[in-house]
Amino acid sequence: MKRLLLTSPLWLLLLLTACVNSISDESEEELSLPTLEVITRSTTDIPYPLTVYAFRTETGELMVRQAVNEGETSATLNLPAGSYHLVALAGSGECQTAQQPTLEDVITFPANNRLSQALMMGSADLNISGDATANITMYHQVAAIDLTLQEMPSTVSSVSVSLSTLCNQLSFNGALQGSVTTTVTCSREDDGTWKAARFYVLPGSGKQLVLSIATKSGEETLTYGYTHAKSLEANTPYQLTGSYHKGFTINGNVTAEGWNETQYISFTFGTGIENDPTDDTTNTSPTIGELPSACSVWQGHFVATVTPNSDGSQAEVLLLSLQEWQNAPSEYNTSGYAKSLVNSYSEDDYAGWEIPTKEEAKAIREVCGNSNLSTTNALLQSIGATPLSDGGKDSNGNTIRYLCEDATATFTWDTATSNSISKAGSKRSYYLRGVKRITVKAAE
């Protein structure tokens, strides 16, 4: 069985220590001023300089910021006691920010709506009153795009590709804004291919990705369009490799530590081509000997629920991913990131996984959770998958809850821990499991 392995995210460890600045004047009392020491550790390259911002939680006011340059191991922030929202930002050299930003202010992309280096950001909330430790996870806030066109007609003198509709602003609190288009010019290589240097864009502002490929031959410019049913996701690399004759394909393999796996989207462009934005090349209707049962292992996958039709000839099967993600942010913390983790996942030939809805989470819990949880975990472990958590504590000391409803809500697998589907928070991380709906047909 082929499984998707995600690389580990980049971690920044913020070590909070306290110190006392003594005032020797006998007429004044000692003033205690905590010191925040920022230590950066990573398994991948950071686009330095990295800047740490400390905003007052109550007002959003910027209290202090400190740059960490390449080769430096730490930075020290002196802050009064209180509650703070910390933001670590890297790769923003091409962007515009306010001289004295607030937490609500935005980081604006340049006029061409793209970057030549990856923008990374992470955040944490903490109350400074003495010694404390906080962890910040740095995520790529952008999608990485590589573009190559092959077998273009020899008469073509220039090629450009436009991507829309994209966001072009990111606030310090993680919210995305804007609805823009970016256009890149390709250059002809010695081998006859047309390429654009890698560039980075914010995720899409809508539900679709629109591509326009413009080719110029002499005085004539022809433009070919394609609409894909999904928008670009943050922290995801895309390799666009296409041919005028054989089709234009987003596929291949981009290896970049800290990034999700590449998404696979296939489509064609050219004269007379009509594209269906709802097209999905994933095989979702296999024919099998007999229908699987709920809470079972079937062909190396875990079947959560089964809904047969009236005559039992076919059924809608809801698969639960074998992969589990921990420390996943909610939609209110890092917009689109949890969704991108699941969307880029695949098991064998099954791609296009999603975060479960509230209704799906309840249905799976009813069949596979509570008193059946031990059976479920035994089945998962029998095929080498991570078992589900029954509501213990995560690495940060929080009760383990799983994301659902597009990462805006959370639940547990054991109603003895919590029977409610609750709104997700913006300050903590969660566990995450994906689901995939397929239709299976019983052999006649």
JOGI-V211306 format. One record per backbone hydrogen bond with DSSP energy under -0.5 kcal/mol. NH is the residue of the N-H (numbers start at 0). CO is the residue of the C=O. If there is no record, write none. Layout:
# JOGI-V211306
nh = [NH | NH]
co = [CO | CO]
This chain:
# JOGI-V211306
nh = [3 | 4 | 5 | 6 | 9 | 11 | 12 | 13 | 13 | 14 | 14 | 15 | 15 | 16 | 16 | 20 | 20 | 21 | 23 | 27 | 30 | 31 | 32 | 32 | 34 | 35 | 36 | 36 | 37 | 37 | 38 | 38 | 39 | 40 | 47 | 49 | 50 | 51 | 52 | 52 | 53 | 54 | 54 | 55 | 56 | 59 | 62 | 62 | 63 | 65 | 67 | 68 | 71 | 74 | 76 | 78 | 78 | 81 | 83 | 84 | 85 | 85 | 86 | 87 | 88 | 89 | 90 | 90 | 94 | 95 | 100 | 102 | 104 | 106 | 107 | 107 | 108 | 112 | 114 | 119 | 120 | 121 | 123 | 125 | 127 | 127 | 128 | 131 | 133 | 135 | 137 | 137 | 138 | 138 | 140 | 140 | 141 | 142 | 143 | 144 | 145 | 146 | 147 | 148 | 149 | 155 | 156 | 157 | 158 | 159 | 160 | 161 | 162 | 163 | 164 | 165 | 166 | 167 | 168 | 169 | 170 | 171 | 172 | 173 | 176 | 179 | 181 | 183 | 185 | 186 | 188 | 191 | 193 | 194 | 195 | 198 | 199 | 200 | 201 | 202 | 203 | 204 | 205 | 208 | 209 | 209 | 210 | 210 | 211 | 212 | 213 | 213 | 214 | 214 | 215 | 216 | 219 | 221 | 223 | 225 | 227 | 227 | 228 | 234 | 235 | 236 | 237 | 239 | 239 | 240 | 240 | 241 | 242 | 243 | 246 | 247 | 248 | 248 | 249 | 250 | 250 | 254 | 255 | 258 | 259 | 262 | 264 | 264 | 266 | 272 | 276 | 278 | 283 | 287 | 294 | 294 | 295 | 297 | 297 | 300 | 301 | 302 | 302 | 303 | 303 | 304 | 306 | 307 | 308 | 311 | 314 | 315 | 316 | 316 | 317 | 318 | 318 | 319 | 320 | 324 | 327 | 329 | 330 | 332 | 333 | 334 | 336 | 337 | 339 | 340 | 341 | 342 | 343 | 344 | 346 | 347 | 349 | 350 | 351 | 352 | 352 | 353 | 355 | 360 | 361 | 362 | 363 | 364 | 365 | 366 | 367 | 368 | 368 | 369 | 371 | 372 | 375 | 376 | 377 | 378 | 379 | 380 | 381 | 382 | 382 | 383 | 384 | 385 | 393 | 396 | 399 | 401 | 402 | 403 | 404 | 407 | 407 | 408 | 409 | 410 | 412 | 414 | 416 | 417 | 421 | 421 | 423 | 429 | 430 | 431 | 433 | 434 | 435 | 437 | 438 | 439 | 440 | 441 | 442]
co = [345 | 2 | 3 | 258 | 137 | 135 | 38 | 11 | 133 | 12 | 36 | 13 | 131 | 14 | 34 | 18 | 30 | 19 | 21 | 24 | 20 | 29 | 18 | 30 | 16 | 76 | 14 | 34 | 35 | 74 | 12 | 36 | 72 | 10 | 45 | 67 | 88 | 65 | 50 | 86 | 63 | 52 | 84 | 60 | 82 | 55 | 53 | 60 | 53 | 51 | 49 | 66 | 68 | 37 | 35 | 33 | 76 | 127 | 125 | 54 | 83 | 123 | 52 | 121 | 50 | 119 | 46 | 48 | 91 | 107 | 97 | 59 | 101 | 169 | 95 | 105 | 167 | 109 | 199 | 89 | 138 | 87 | 85 | 83 | 81 | 125 | 126 | 15 | 13 | 11 | 9 | 135 | 120 | 136 | 118 | 138 | 118 | 200 | 235 | 198 | 237 | 195 | 239 | 193 | 241 | 152 | 215 | 215 | 185 | 213 | 183 | 211 | 181 | 209 | 179 | 179 | 202 | 176 | 176 | 106 | 174 | 104 | 102 | 170 | 168 | 165 | 162 | 160 | 158 | 194 | 192 | 188 | 148 | 186 | 146 | 144 | 114 | 142 | 166 | 140 | 231 | 164 | 164 | 227 | 163 | 207 | 208 | 225 | 161 | 223 | 159 | 211 | 212 | 221 | 157 | 219 | 216 | 214 | 212 | 210 | 208 | 225 | 276 | 141 | 232 | 259 | 143 | 145 | 237 | 238 | 248 | 147 | 246 | 149 | 242 | 266 | 240 | 246 | 264 | 238 | 248 | 252 | 253 | 255 | 234 | 236 | 249 | 262 | 247 | 269 | 274 | 275 | 281 | 440 | 302 | 303 | 302 | 295 | 300 | 297 | 319 | 295 | 300 | 301 | 317 | 317 | 315 | 305 | 313 | 308 | 439 | 306 | 314 | 437 | 304 | 316 | 435 | 301 | 433 | 431 | 429 | 427 | 406 | 329 | 329 | 173 | 333 | 333 | 335 | 336 | 337 | 338 | 339 | 341 | 349 | 1 | 346 | 348 | 342 | 341 | 344 | 434 | 432 | 356 | 357 | 358 | 359 | 360 | 361 | 362 | 363 | 363 | 364 | 412 | 368 | 369 | 371 | 372 | 373 | 374 | 375 | 376 | 377 | 378 | 379 | 380 | 379 | 321 | 397 | 393 | 391 | 410 | 430 | 408 | 355 | 403 | 404 | 403 | 421 | 401 | 388 | 412 | 413 | 413 | 409 | 419 | 407 | 327 | 400 | 324 | 322 | 353 | 318 | 316 | 283 | 314 | 285 | 312 | 287]
